Structure formats: C-alpha cells, structure tokens
Amino acid sequence: MRADKLRSSLFCQESVTRAARTPVLLVTGTGVDGSEAWPDALQISLRRDGVPSCYVNFPQHTTADIQVSAPYLVYAIRQMRKRAGRDIAVYGISQGGLLPRFALTYWPSLRKRVSDVVLLAGTQHGTTVFSSLTDICGTSCRFTAAAWQQAAASEILKALNRRGRPETFGPTSWTTVRTLDDELVQPTGGAHPTSALRGASNLVIQSICPGRTTNHIGTGIDSVSYAALRDALNHNGPARAARISSSVCRQPYAPGLDAQRTKTGLDELYRRAGPRTLQGAEGGVLLAREPRVRAYVRAR
C-alpha cells in the first residue's frame, strides 16, 4: 500500500493533536466518502461537544474490496492514536460498522489503541438484501466488491465469523446500535440480528424511542446513536441503554443538526450510494463474483 495514498485518505481536525479528550474516528458505509458523510453532519455535533474527530476516504467511494479498504482504517487508527497521544474511539455505520471489527480481528495490536467502538447497522453477518439481488439476476450479476462481500454467506464473512472465534475483543469496549426499520441491513430482529455481536452491548433505537422511524443511513446521525457514543465515551465499558435518557427522543438527529438540512443531506447520500455500489458509478469496479479471500483472512 502506497504511503502517500494512506496519508491523503485521513482527514483530522487540528484538535486531534495532543487531544484533551478521547477523539473519534468516523467510518462511513458503502458508496459514500467520509468527506460526504461527516463534516456537515456528525462532526457538527462532536465539535459542539468539544470532541475532536477524524474521518477516512476509502478507495472507490468505499465500494472496493474490504481487504483493500481495511489497511486504510488500520493506518488511520495508528496515526490518529499517535497524533492524539491517547487511545481513540471508533464510530462507524454499515460497512463502516464492519471494517473496525475486521481491522481489530486481523490486526490485534490495534485493540490496545481503541478504547471503544460504536458500530451502527453494521453488516457483521451479512445482509439478506444483497443475497436476494443475486437470486434475481443469477449468473449475470455484476456488483462492486464490497456489495458481494456484505451479502449473507459471503466467503469473507464466513471466514470472519467462523465457529469458535470471538466476535469482540478486549480491552476495547463494544457497542452496536440498530434500527428495526433498516431497509438494507437485514435481518434486524429475531434470534440473530445481523448487526448484533456476541460480547457487545446491542442497542435498538426503537427500544429507547418507541415508535421512531429511522432508515439505514439515518442510523449514523440518529440522536440515539449519538447518545450511545457519548455514553460509551463517558463511562468505562460499552454504552448502556439504561443510562440513555428518554429526552433524546425529543429530537430525531444528533444535537446541533438542523432537521431539514440533515434530511436533505441523507437523501443526497442515498442518491450517490446506490449507483456507486450496485452499478459501479463514478469509478467503481463491477465484478462477476466475490473477490478471493486472502490467505491471512482464511488462516487466522
């Protein structure tokens, strides 16, 4: 991996350097750049609360092979920890909820650098939505690498989730957040929600705010998701639903975000993500099958 590409992928606020508080690394989902997802959304809330942050722009708008994107996240964690002079937290949505777990699984030295991960609507065990698409188009399917890899029963997820392997690792504290209205990462309920992890504190937005409607991308800036992040940062261990006040239900989004501007921004992310992920728009590469699982993923 070229060092200049890694360096140019990481964007940090100046306050991350010798940070006075735990800084947060923001990790976006498939089909979206960090520069599109975070500066006009969650970074507003974090800045308002005095929490420094960074984000990553992954290759091909986060549609590339997960095995290619993961080293960008590994680099970001190492560099952010070095700049801050203290452990960091990671907050990621969708594929951005999967990538941190992938990185901490295969680069175990990172675990001592990350105090908390808060993973939103993560494709931890794959989504049946992508699997259904392959059933429809059969051998004529052409999708980006990340789409293939996040389908339920993909080869890379079989390797990551192999029997006997822990799904979470200390000393990092693990929190997941999901919405029952997720239209992209399914199943959301039942005995085995795809985004839940053994050993994590698994929160459901509607259990804290009954009746709330939050879609997949909206999970990233939902007020419950942000409250879970703040709770994890302010306590030892993961976020706990019992500590999150029902007052978060008074507003749909993280504090400081204008409702109309935020909704417009979410709509724009959807407009960009779909064609990039499923049609290879704007530089994405369409493949007829899932990329080969690399030896280090199969072996560990």
C-alpha positions as CSV (number, residue, x, y, z in Angstrom):
1,M,0.0,0.0,0.0
2,R,1.5,3.3,-1.0
3,A,2.2,5.6,1.9
4,D,1.0,8.7,0.1
5,K,-2.4,7.2,-0.6
6,L,-2.8,6.3,3.1
7,R,-1.8,9.7,4.2
8,S,-4.1,11.5,1.8
9,S,-7.1,9.4,2.9
10,L,-7.1,10.6,6.5
11,F,-8.7,14.0,7.5
12,C,-8.3,15.2,11.0
13,Q,-9.3,18.3,12.9
14,E,-6.4,20.2,14.5
15,S,-7.8,19.5,17.9
16,V,-7.0,15.8,17.5
17,T,-3.3,16.6,18.0
18,R,-2.5,16.1,21.7
19,A,-6.2,15.8,22.3
20,A,-7.6,16.7,25.7
21,R,-10.5,14.3,25.2
22,T,-10.9,10.9,23.6
23,P,-11.0,11.6,19.8
24,V,-13.4,9.8,17.5
25,L,-12.6,8.2,14.2
26,L,-15.6,8.3,11.9
27,V,-16.0,5.4,9.4
28,T,-18.5,5.6,6.6
29,G,-20.5,3.0,4.7
30,T,-20.5,1.6,1.2
31,G,-20.9,4.0,-1.7
32,V,-20.1,7.1,0.4
33,D,-16.9,9.1,1.1
34,G,-16.1,10.2,4.6
35,S,-15.9,13.8,3.2
36,E,-19.5,13.5,2.1
37,A,-20.9,11.9,5.2
38,W,-19.4,13.6,8.2
39,P,-18.3,17.3,8.0
40,D,-21.9,18.6,7.7
41,A,-23.4,16.1,10.0
42,L,-21.9,14.3,13.0
43,Q,-18.8,16.4,13.1
44,I,-21.0,19.4,13.9
45,S,-22.4,17.6,16.9
46,L,-18.9,16.4,18.0
47,R,-17.4,19.9,17.7
48,R,-20.3,21.3,19.6
49,D,-19.5,18.9,22.5
50,G,-15.7,19.5,22.3
51,V,-14.9,16.1,20.9
52,P,-12.2,16.0,18.2
53,S,-12.6,13.8,15.3
54,C,-11.2,12.4,12.0
55,Y,-12.6,10.6,9.1
56,V,-11.3,8.4,6.2
57,N,-12.0,8.4,2.5
58,F,-11.7,4.8,1.3
59,P,-10.9,3.7,-2.3
60,Q,-13.7,3.8,-4.9
61,H,-16.2,5.6,-2.6
62,T,-15.9,2.7,-0.1
63,T,-17.0,0.1,-2.7
64,A,-13.6,-1.6,-3.1
65,D,-12.6,-5.0,-1.7
66,I,-12.9,-4.8,2.1
67,Q,-9.4,-6.4,2.2
68,V,-8.1,-3.3,0.3
69,S,-10.0,-0.8,2.4
70,A,-9.1,-2.3,5.8
71,P,-5.4,-1.2,5.7
72,Y,-6.6,2.4,5.2
73,L,-8.5,2.1,8.5
74,V,-5.5,0.4,10.2
75,Y,-3.3,3.3,9.1
76,A,-5.9,5.8,10.3
77,I,-6.2,4.2,13.8
78,R,-2.4,4.1,14.2
79,Q,-1.9,7.7,13.0
80,M,-4.8,9.1,15.0
81,R,-3.6,7.4,18.2
82,K,-0.1,8.8,17.6
83,R,-1.3,12.4,17.0
84,A,-3.7,12.3,19.9
85,G,-1.3,10.8,22.4
86,R,-4.1,8.8,23.8
87,D,-6.5,6.0,22.9
88,I,-9.2,6.7,20.4
89,A,-12.8,5.7,19.8
90,V,-14.2,4.5,16.5
91,Y,-17.8,5.2,15.3
92,G,-18.9,3.5,12.0
93,I,-22.0,2.8,10.0
94,S,-22.9,-0.1,7.7
95,Q,-19.7,-1.3,6.1
96,G,-18.1,1.2,8.4
97,G,-19.5,-0.9,11.2
98,L,-17.9,-4.0,9.8
99,L,-14.5,-2.6,8.9
100,P,-13.4,-1.7,12.5
101,R,-14.2,-5.3,13.6
102,F,-12.3,-6.7,10.6
103,A,-9.3,-4.5,11.4
104,L,-9.3,-5.4,15.1
105,T,-9.6,-9.1,14.3
106,Y,-6.7,-9.3,11.9
107,W,-4.5,-6.5,13.3
108,P,-4.8,-7.4,17.1
109,S,-2.2,-4.8,18.1
110,L,-4.8,-2.2,17.4
111,R,-7.0,-3.3,20.3
112,K,-4.9,-1.5,22.9
113,R,-5.2,1.7,20.9
114,V,-9.0,1.7,20.7
115,S,-11.0,2.3,23.9
116,D,-14.5,2.0,22.3
117,V,-16.1,1.0,19.1
118,V,-19.7,2.1,18.4
119,L,-21.0,0.2,15.3
120,L,-24.2,1.3,13.7
121,A,-26.2,-1.0,11.4
122,G,-23.1,-3.0,10.7
123,T,-23.0,-5.8,8.2
124,Q,-21.4,-8.1,10.7
125,H,-23.1,-11.3,9.5
126,G,-24.1,-10.1,6.0
127,T,-27.4,-8.8,4.7
128,T,-30.0,-10.9,3.1
129,V,-30.9,-7.9,0.9
130,F,-27.7,-8.4,-1.3
131,S,-28.3,-12.1,-1.3
132,S,-31.8,-11.5,-2.7
133,L,-30.4,-9.5,-5.5
134,T,-28.1,-12.3,-6.6
135,D,-31.1,-14.7,-6.6
136,I,-32.8,-12.4,-9.0
137,C,-30.0,-11.8,-11.5
138,G,-28.2,-15.1,-11.2
139,T,-25.0,-15.6,-13.2
140,S,-25.5,-12.2,-14.9
141,C,-24.9,-10.3,-11.6
142,R,-22.3,-7.6,-11.6
143,F,-21.7,-5.7,-8.4
144,T,-18.8,-3.9,-6.7
145,A,-16.5,-5.9,-4.4
146,A,-18.0,-4.6,-1.2
147,A,-21.5,-5.4,-2.2
148,W,-20.6,-9.1,-2.9
149,Q,-18.7,-9.3,0.4
150,Q,-21.5,-8.0,2.5
151,A,-24.1,-10.4,1.2
152,A,-25.2,-13.0,3.7
153,A,-23.0,-16.2,3.5
154,S,-20.2,-14.4,1.6
155,E,-16.9,-16.2,1.8
156,I,-15.1,-13.3,3.6
157,L,-17.9,-13.2,6.2
158,K,-17.7,-17.0,6.6
159,A,-14.0,-16.6,7.4
160,L,-14.5,-13.7,9.8
161,N,-17.4,-15.4,11.6
162,R,-16.0,-18.9,11.7
163,R,-17.2,-21.1,14.6
164,G,-15.3,-20.6,17.8
165,R,-13.9,-17.2,17.0
166,P,-14.9,-14.4,19.5
167,E,-16.8,-11.5,17.9
168,T,-15.5,-8.9,20.2
169,F,-12.1,-8.4,21.9
170,G,-10.8,-6.7,25.0
171,P,-9.6,-4.3,26.1
172,T,-11.8,-2.5,23.6
173,S,-15.5,-1.9,24.7
174,W,-18.0,-2.8,22.0
175,T,-21.5,-1.2,21.4
176,T,-23.8,-1.9,18.4
177,V,-26.9,0.2,17.5
178,R,-29.5,-0.8,15.0
179,T,-32.9,0.3,13.8
180,L,-35.8,-2.1,13.2
181,D,-36.6,0.0,10.1
182,D,-33.3,-0.8,8.4
183,E,-34.2,-1.5,4.7
184,L,-30.7,-2.5,3.7
185,V,-29.1,-4.5,6.5
186,Q,-31.4,-7.4,7.4
187,P,-32.5,-9.2,9.5
188,T,-32.9,-6.7,12.2
189,G,-34.8,-8.8,14.7
190,G,-35.2,-12.4,15.7
191,A,-32.6,-14.6,17.4
192,H,-29.7,-13.4,15.3
193,P,-29.9,-9.8,14.1
194,T,-27.1,-9.4,11.6
195,S,-25.6,-6.3,13.1
196,A,-25.5,-7.6,16.7
197,L,-22.3,-9.0,18.2
198,R,-21.7,-11.6,20.9
199,G,-20.0,-9.8,23.8
200,A,-21.2,-6.3,22.8
201,S,-23.9,-4.1,24.3
202,N,-26.5,-4.4,21.5
203,L,-28.9,-1.4,21.5
204,V,-32.1,-1.0,19.4
205,I,-33.2,2.6,18.6
206,Q,-36.9,1.7,19.0
207,S,-36.4,0.2,22.4
208,I,-35.2,3.6,23.6
209,C,-37.5,5.7,21.5
210,P,-40.7,3.7,20.8
211,G,-42.3,4.4,17.5
212,R,-39.3,6.2,16.0
213,T,-38.7,5.6,12.3
214,T,-35.1,5.6,11.3
215,N,-33.8,4.3,8.0
216,H,-30.4,2.6,7.3
217,I,-28.3,5.7,6.6
218,G,-30.2,7.7,9.2
219,T,-28.8,5.4,11.9
220,G,-25.5,7.2,11.6
221,I,-26.8,10.6,12.8
222,D,-29.8,9.4,14.9
223,S,-30.0,11.0,18.4
224,V,-30.0,7.6,20.0
225,S,-26.8,6.6,18.1
226,Y,-25.1,9.8,19.2
227,A,-26.2,9.3,22.8
228,A,-24.8,5.8,22.7
229,L,-21.4,7.2,21.5
230,R,-21.4,9.8,24.3
231,D,-22.4,7.3,26.9
232,A,-19.6,5.0,25.8
233,L,-17.0,7.8,25.9
234,N,-18.1,9.0,29.3
235,H,-18.1,5.6,31.1
236,N,-15.8,2.6,31.4
237,G,-17.2,-0.2,29.2
238,P,-19.8,0.0,26.4
239,A,-22.9,2.1,26.2
240,R,-25.9,1.0,28.3
241,A,-29.5,1.7,27.3
242,A,-30.4,2.2,30.9
243,R,-28.1,5.3,31.1
244,I,-29.6,6.9,28.0
245,S,-32.3,9.5,28.9
246,S,-35.6,9.4,27.1
247,S,-35.0,13.1,26.4
248,V,-33.0,12.1,23.4
249,C,-36.3,11.1,21.8
250,R,-37.4,14.8,21.6
251,Q,-35.2,15.3,18.5
252,P,-34.6,12.8,15.6
253,Y,-30.9,13.7,15.0
254,A,-27.7,14.3,16.9
255,P,-27.6,17.6,18.8
256,G,-26.8,20.7,16.7
257,L,-28.1,19.3,13.4
258,D,-30.8,21.2,11.5
259,A,-33.6,18.8,10.7
260,Q,-34.4,19.9,7.2
261,R,-30.7,20.2,6.1
262,T,-30.0,16.9,7.6
263,K,-32.8,15.2,5.8
264,T,-31.7,16.7,2.5
265,G,-28.2,15.5,3.2
266,L,-29.4,12.0,3.9
267,D,-31.3,12.0,0.7
268,E,-28.2,13.0,-1.2
269,L,-26.2,10.2,0.3
270,Y,-28.8,7.7,-0.8
271,R,-28.7,9.2,-4.3
272,R,-25.0,8.7,-4.6
273,A,-24.5,5.4,-2.7
274,G,-26.9,3.2,-4.7
275,P,-25.4,3.7,-8.2
276,R,-21.9,3.6,-6.9
277,T,-22.5,0.3,-5.0
278,L,-24.6,-1.6,-7.5
279,Q,-23.7,0.0,-10.8
280,G,-20.1,0.9,-10.4
281,A,-20.8,4.6,-11.0
282,E,-18.0,7.2,-10.5
283,G,-15.1,4.9,-10.7
284,G,-16.4,1.8,-9.0
285,V,-15.4,-1.6,-10.5
286,L,-18.1,-4.2,-11.2
287,L,-17.3,-7.8,-10.6
288,A,-19.0,-11.1,-11.6
289,R,-18.2,-12.7,-8.3
290,E,-16.9,-12.0,-4.8
291,P,-13.1,-11.3,-4.6
292,R,-10.8,-14.1,-3.5
293,V,-10.5,-14.3,0.3
294,R,-6.8,-13.7,1.1
295,A,-4.6,-16.1,2.9
296,Y,-4.3,-14.1,6.1
297,V,-8.2,-13.9,6.4
298,R,-8.5,-17.7,5.9
299,A,-5.7,-18.6,8.2
300,R,-6.4,-16.7,11.4
